[in-house]
């Protein structure tokens, strides 16, 4: 039986390791350790990651194609690691997510993951919901493909959807200055409630539960009849339920708990500085503003 003081590895909130850095990740796994740098105080710690130290690896991605094509998951399973997945699948709007694969490709990737791993170990993240205008007065949103994705996810066996509304970070405001005529907007609380209740209704018909990520204000304002709950993208209790063993169920105080983050304790091995993400999503909190956001304007918005 695995030891009770094992940890969960998050790979990663800070970048897209499955899309861009799996060779680096596997090299560190082979070494048996990661050097993790705290992004705030720059302190370095060595984290042992041999199978006796690690219970589960949680992968976050918007593009699992390199992960799937390289057979990395099967290699890690053979080495003795449990795997859990946070797969962000948003609507097909290249203006907002300019460098992710087409929606069809991402849905095919979801089917592949569900066929090769327990669907209970896959969170579908429809995140974030954005509202925007571009050279026109009409406000658009990123909800257009939600029903299509939900239908596919349900058919694949996915039972959880985690969502949130876009956070308007200062760096995002600076970033979109290079796109004249473009702006994000933030709906009022009542509109957010209406949207979530509508999504909940659609998902309930497909036996998918809806969770929120860091939306404490909206969650607290929902009517009593709603079953929408606070989400946990690192759900150690669920991980133990799926794979067995023993993990700490403590909240991760390094995350946005006051805002409603339900993630449990883990160690994130990614780096904002060493592992830039090349998806170049307009809403991203991680990409530096100087990373080339003068995106080619796409016709499809």
C-alpha positions as CSV (number, residue, x, y, z in Angstrom):
1,X,0.0,0.0,0.0
2,X,1.2,3.5,-0.8
3,X,2.4,5.7,2.0
4,X,0.0,8.1,3.6
5,X,2.4,11.1,3.4
6,X,2.3,11.1,-0.4
7,X,1.7,14.4,-2.3
8,X,-0.2,15.5,-5.4
9,X,1.7,17.2,-8.2
10,X,0.0,20.0,-10.1
11,X,1.3,20.3,-13.7
12,X,0.5,23.1,-13.9
13,X,-1.6,26.2,-13.1
14,X,1.3,28.3,-14.3
15,X,1.7,27.0,-17.8
16,X,0.5,24.3,-20.2
17,X,2.9,21.4,-19.6
18,X,1.0,18.7,-21.6
19,X,1.0,21.0,-24.6
20,X,4.5,22.3,-24.5
21,X,6.8,20.8,-21.9
22,X,6.2,17.1,-21.5
23,X,9.8,16.2,-22.5
24,X,11.1,18.4,-19.8
25,X,8.6,17.0,-17.3
26,X,9.5,13.4,-18.1
27,X,13.2,14.3,-17.8
28,X,12.6,15.5,-14.3
29,X,10.5,12.5,-13.4
30,X,13.4,10.3,-14.6
31,X,15.7,12.3,-12.3
32,X,13.3,11.8,-9.4
33,X,12.9,15.5,-8.4
34,X,11.8,18.9,-9.4
35,X,13.3,22.2,-8.3
36,X,10.3,24.4,-7.6
37,X,10.6,28.2,-7.4
38,X,8.0,30.2,-5.5
39,X,6.8,32.8,-8.0
40,X,6.4,35.4,-5.2
41,X,9.5,35.2,-3.0
42,X,11.7,33.2,-5.5
43,X,12.6,30.6,-2.9
44,X,13.7,27.3,-4.3
45,X,12.8,23.9,-2.9
46,X,13.6,20.4,-4.1
47,X,10.5,18.2,-4.4
48,X,11.1,14.4,-4.6
49,X,8.7,12.9,-7.2
50,X,9.4,9.2,-7.2
51,X,6.3,7.0,-7.2
52,X,6.6,6.3,-3.5
53,X,6.5,10.1,-2.8
54,X,3.7,11.1,-5.3
55,X,0.2,9.8,-5.2
56,X,-1.2,11.5,-8.2
57,X,-0.2,13.9,-11.0
58,X,-2.8,16.4,-12.0
59,X,-2.3,17.7,-15.6
60,X,-3.9,21.0,-16.7
61,X,-4.1,21.7,-20.5
62,X,-6.0,23.2,-23.4
63,X,-4.3,20.9,-25.8
64,X,-3.5,17.3,-24.8
65,X,-2.5,16.3,-28.3
66,X,1.3,16.1,-27.6
67,X,0.6,14.3,-24.4
68,X,-1.6,11.7,-26.2
69,X,0.7,11.4,-29.2
70,X,3.8,10.9,-27.1
71,X,2.2,8.1,-25.0
72,X,3.3,10.0,-21.8
73,X,0.3,9.0,-19.8
74,X,0.8,5.3,-20.3
75,X,4.5,5.6,-19.5
76,X,3.6,7.3,-16.2
77,X,0.9,4.7,-15.3
78,X,3.5,2.0,-15.9
79,X,5.9,3.8,-13.5
80,X,3.2,3.7,-10.8
81,X,1.7,7.2,-10.9
82,X,-2.1,7.9,-10.8
83,X,-3.2,10.6,-13.3
84,X,-5.9,13.2,-13.0
85,X,-6.8,15.8,-15.7
86,X,-8.1,19.3,-15.9
87,X,-9.0,19.8,-19.5
88,X,-10.1,23.4,-20.4
89,X,-12.4,23.2,-23.5
90,X,-13.9,26.6,-24.4
91,X,-15.9,27.7,-27.4
92,X,-14.1,28.0,-30.7
93,X,-13.3,31.7,-30.8
94,X,-9.7,32.3,-32.2
95,X,-9.8,36.0,-31.3
96,X,-9.9,35.0,-27.6
97,X,-7.8,31.9,-27.7
98,X,-5.7,32.4,-30.8
99,X,-3.4,29.4,-30.6
100,X,-5.4,26.5,-29.3
101,X,-6.5,23.6,-31.7
102,X,-9.9,23.6,-33.3
103,X,-12.8,22.6,-31.1
104,X,-13.2,19.4,-33.1
105,X,-9.6,18.4,-32.3
106,X,-10.0,19.2,-28.6
107,X,-13.2,17.2,-28.4
108,X,-11.4,14.2,-30.1
109,X,-8.7,14.6,-27.4
110,X,-11.3,14.4,-24.7
111,X,-12.7,11.2,-26.2
112,X,-9.2,9.7,-26.3
113,X,-8.6,10.6,-22.6
114,X,-12.0,9.2,-21.5
115,X,-11.3,5.9,-23.4
116,X,-7.9,5.5,-21.8
117,X,-8.5,6.8,-18.3
118,X,-11.3,6.7,-15.8
119,X,-13.7,9.5,-16.9
120,X,-14.2,10.3,-13.2
121,X,-10.6,11.5,-13.3
122,X,-11.3,14.2,-15.9
123,X,-12.6,17.7,-15.0
124,X,-14.0,19.6,-18.0
125,X,-13.2,23.3,-17.3
126,X,-15.3,25.8,-19.3
127,X,-13.2,28.6,-18.1
128,X,-13.4,31.5,-18.1
129,X,-16.7,32.9,-19.5
130,X,-15.8,36.1,-21.3
131,X,-17.8,39.1,-22.6
132,X,-16.3,41.3,-25.2
133,X,-16.8,43.9,-27.9
134,X,-14.7,44.3,-31.1
135,X,-15.2,47.3,-33.4
136,X,-19.0,47.2,-32.7
137,X,-21.4,48.1,-30.0
138,X,-22.9,44.6,-29.5
139,X,-21.4,42.6,-26.5
140,X,-20.6,39.1,-27.4
141,X,-19.7,36.1,-25.2
142,X,-17.8,32.9,-25.3
143,X,-20.9,30.6,-24.6
144,X,-21.7,29.8,-28.2
145,X,-20.3,26.2,-28.2
146,X,-21.2,25.3,-24.6
147,X,-24.1,23.0,-25.5
148,X,-22.0,21.2,-28.2
149,X,-19.2,20.6,-25.7
150,X,-21.5,19.5,-23.0
151,X,-23.2,16.9,-25.2
152,X,-19.9,15.5,-26.3
153,X,-18.5,15.5,-22.7
154,X,-21.5,13.7,-21.5
155,X,-21.3,11.0,-24.2
156,X,-17.6,10.5,-23.2
157,X,-18.6,9.9,-19.6
158,X,-17.5,13.2,-18.0
159,X,-19.6,14.1,-15.0
160,X,-18.1,17.5,-13.8
161,X,-17.9,20.9,-15.4
162,X,-16.0,23.7,-13.6
163,X,-16.5,27.3,-14.7
164,X,-15.9,30.9,-13.8
165,X,-16.2,34.4,-15.1
166,X,-13.2,36.3,-16.4
167,X,-11.1,38.2,-13.9
168,X,-10.1,41.7,-15.2
169,X,-6.5,41.7,-14.2
170,X,-4.5,44.9,-14.9
171,X,-2.1,43.1,-17.2
172,X,-5.0,42.1,-19.4
173,X,-6.1,45.7,-19.7
174,X,-2.5,46.6,-20.8
175,X,-2.4,43.6,-23.2
176,X,-5.5,44.5,-25.2
177,X,-4.3,48.1,-25.8
178,X,-2.5,46.6,-28.8
179,X,-5.9,45.7,-30.2
180,X,-7.8,48.9,-31.1
181,X,-11.5,48.5,-30.9
182,X,-11.4,45.5,-28.6
183,X,-12.6,45.6,-25.0
184,X,-13.7,43.1,-22.3
185,X,-16.8,43.8,-20.2
186,X,-18.0,42.4,-16.9
187,X,-21.7,41.5,-16.5
188,X,-23.5,42.5,-13.3
189,X,-24.2,39.9,-10.6
190,X,-27.8,39.2,-11.6
191,X,-26.7,38.4,-15.2
192,X,-24.0,36.1,-13.9
193,X,-26.6,34.3,-11.8
194,X,-28.9,33.9,-14.7
195,X,-26.1,32.5,-16.9
196,X,-25.0,29.9,-14.3
197,X,-28.6,28.8,-13.7
198,X,-29.0,28.3,-17.5
199,X,-25.8,26.3,-17.7
200,X,-26.9,24.2,-14.7
201,X,-30.1,23.4,-16.5
202,X,-28.4,22.4,-19.7
203,X,-25.9,20.2,-17.8
204,X,-28.5,18.5,-15.6
205,X,-30.1,17.1,-18.7
206,X,-26.7,15.5,-19.5
207,X,-26.0,14.2,-15.9
208,X,-23.1,16.7,-15.5
209,X,-22.7,18.6,-12.3
210,X,-21.7,22.3,-12.4
211,X,-19.1,23.8,-10.1
212,X,-17.6,27.3,-9.9
213,X,-14.0,28.3,-9.6
214,X,-13.3,31.3,-7.4
215,X,-16.8,32.7,-7.6
216,X,-17.8,33.1,-4.0
217,X,-19.9,36.2,-4.5
218,X,-22.0,34.6,-7.3
219,X,-22.2,31.2,-5.5
220,X,-23.6,32.8,-2.4
221,X,-26.2,34.7,-4.4
222,X,-27.6,31.6,-6.1
223,X,-31.2,30.6,-5.2
224,X,-31.6,27.8,-2.6
225,X,-32.8,25.4,-5.3
226,X,-29.6,25.4,-7.2
227,X,-27.2,22.5,-7.0
228,X,-24.2,24.5,-8.2
229,X,-21.3,24.0,-5.8
230,X,-17.8,25.4,-5.1
231,X,-15.3,23.6,-7.3
232,X,-12.0,22.0,-6.6
233,X,-9.6,21.5,-9.5
234,X,-7.3,19.7,-7.2
235,X,-9.8,17.5,-5.4
236,X,-7.8,15.2,-3.1
237,X,-10.9,13.7,-1.6
238,X,-12.1,12.6,-5.1
239,X,-8.7,11.4,-6.1
240,X,-8.6,9.1,-3.0
241,X,-12.1,7.9,-3.9
242,X,-11.0,7.0,-7.4
243,X,-7.5,5.6,-6.7
244,X,-7.5,4.7,-3.0
245,X,-4.7,5.5,-0.7
246,X,-4.5,8.5,1.6
247,X,-3.9,12.2,1.1
248,X,-4.3,15.4,3.0
249,X,-7.6,17.1,2.5
250,X,-6.4,20.5,3.7
251,X,-7.2,23.5,1.6
252,X,-4.4,25.0,-0.4
253,X,-3.8,28.3,1.3
254,X,-1.6,29.4,-1.6
255,X,-4.6,29.6,-3.8
256,X,-7.6,32.1,-3.8
257,X,-9.5,30.5,-1.0
258,X,-11.2,33.8,0.1
259,X,-12.5,34.1,-3.5
260,X,-14.0,30.6,-3.3
261,X,-11.2,28.3,-4.5
262,X,-11.8,24.8,-3.2
263,X,-8.5,23.3,-4.3
264,X,-6.7,21.0,-1.8
265,X,-3.0,20.9,-1.1
266,X,-0.6,20.1,-3.9
267,X,2.8,21.1,-5.3
268,X,2.8,23.0,-8.6
269,X,6.0,22.3,-10.6
270,X,5.5,24.8,-13.4
271,X,7.1,28.2,-13.8
272,X,5.7,31.4,-15.2
273,X,9.2,32.5,-16.2
274,X,10.9,29.3,-17.4
275,X,7.8,27.8,-19.1
276,X,6.0,30.5,-21.1
277,X,2.6,29.4,-22.5
278,X,2.3,29.9,-26.2
279,X,-1.5,29.7,-26.4
280,X,-1.6,33.5,-26.0
281,X,-5.1,33.6,-24.7
282,X,-6.3,37.2,-24.2
283,X,-7.7,36.7,-20.8
284,X,-4.7,34.8,-19.3
285,X,-3.3,35.9,-16.0
286,X,0.0,34.1,-16.6
287,X,1.4,35.4,-19.9
288,X,3.6,38.5,-19.8
289,X,2.2,41.6,-21.6
290,X,5.3,41.8,-23.7
291,X,4.8,38.3,-25.1
292,X,3.5,39.3,-28.5
293,X,-0.2,40.0,-28.1
294,X,-0.6,41.9,-31.3
295,X,-2.6,39.0,-32.6
296,X,-3.6,38.7,-36.1
297,X,-7.3,39.6,-36.2
298,X,-9.4,36.5,-37.0
299,X,-12.6,36.7,-39.0
300,X,-14.3,34.2,-36.7
301,X,-15.3,35.9,-33.5
